[in-house]
Amino acid sequence: MTAPVRPARETVELDLDPVVLAPTAEQRQLRAVVREFLVEVSPEERVRRDMESPAGYDPATWTRLARELDLVGLAVPERFGGSGYTVTELAVVVEEAARALLCAPLLATAVLAAGVLQASGDEAACARWLPELARGDLVATVTLPDRPDSSSGVTARATAAGWRLEGRLERVLYGHIAGLVLVVVQTAEGPTLFACECGPAITVTPLRVLDMTRGRADLVLWDAPAVVVGEPGEAAPLVGMVLDLGRTALAAEAVAISGLVLERCLDYVRTRRQFGRPIGSFQALKHRLADLLVEVEAARSAAAYAVWSAAGAVAGDLSAAAQLPMAACAAKAVGDDTAGLAAAEFVQMHGGIGFTWEHSAHLYVRRVRSNSVLLGTSTAQRRRIAHLLGLPGAGA
């Protein structure tokens, strides 16, 4: 006599909370507002339309994001035209944007460019560009080296009229629409941060890349005028901090995408039937979903710690700043691995339809693959952790 088949549960409630330690009511409300907004402006059909457009995003949506919701300048101080919140609230926005695959220069502008300008401590540069950035009038991007003590392939020379930059910058995030490029160049004093406003002296070549939801371009600088941001030769420490800030944001994206995938897979296996029963009742799929949940929660914990460290470091907490490099690398490494697993399960658990380009799984697969190499692979992050721990033979 065979045992009766238990029906699949109608609902599965998962506590997939944000990558914020002990979120406040205000942060939960922020998440709800942002998610509701993105449901309106970034459904899948809009994502596919925007990523195929010449600009790679919808300027009207970007303007609303900046002016209607004040999200682009969320972590920009109020004296520079921002909302004066912290990296913690910005992480919430980054998560929700990743869930919706929002086609917008949020990472390049609101996280990296705003972060490096503030970390430079250059009040004049912040006053000049941050207000425009917060209003959504300026798209800014950053080309950061993989290591704080190195620089791009661009050269700088001082002239009577000011600094001039020459060279090639490859695969620059939203470089085809950026009005401001922040680049680290090796000078006689050491690695120096320059700000270069886009104009006739910069040749732009948009690229068709794997993840079309996040535009890239090659830039060639031909004697382009630029100004020093911060102190000459002092870019290494601020670059290190902004790299870790970027890794933290990418870890938050990985958690958001992995959590979404888990939700979508659970919904599907509860409704898809084979052999007269929901496929979610099959033991093999239960094990795979349980394994994915364990990985998602591990990535969430690592990302939450990185977000806490990043928020503290930006606020001037020396203890948090000391912990940020290790926390950011760990969160990026664990997040990339988890998102890779989630993306693979997204495709496989949806069977034949999951392998077609028309299914949304492939949009997330491409974002995950692209993020896995941005600011260093998981292998590179583990190598840096070993270096930070002082292990013998570990490279920087």
Buried (B, 14 or more C-beta within 10 A) or exposed (E): EEEEEEEBEEEBEEEBBBBBEEBEEEBBEBBEBBBEBBEEBBEEEBBBEBBEEEBBBBEEBBBBBBBEBBBBBBBBBEEBBBBBBBBBBBBBBBBBBBBBBBBBBBBBBBBBBBBBBBBBEBEEBBEBBBBBBBBBEBBBBBBBBEBBBBBBBBBBEEEEEEBBBBBEBBBBBBBBBBBBBBBBBBBEEBBBBBBBBBEEBBEBEBBEBEBBBBBBBBBBBEEBBBBBBBBBBBBBBBBBBBBBBBBBBBBBBBBBBBBBBBBBBBEBBBEBEEEEEBBBBBEEBEEBBEEBBEBBBBBBBBBBBBBBBBBBBBEEBEEBBEBBBBBBBBBBBBBBBBBBBBBBBBBBBBEEEBEEEEBBBBBBBBBBBBBBEBBBBBEBBBBBBBBEEEEEEBEE
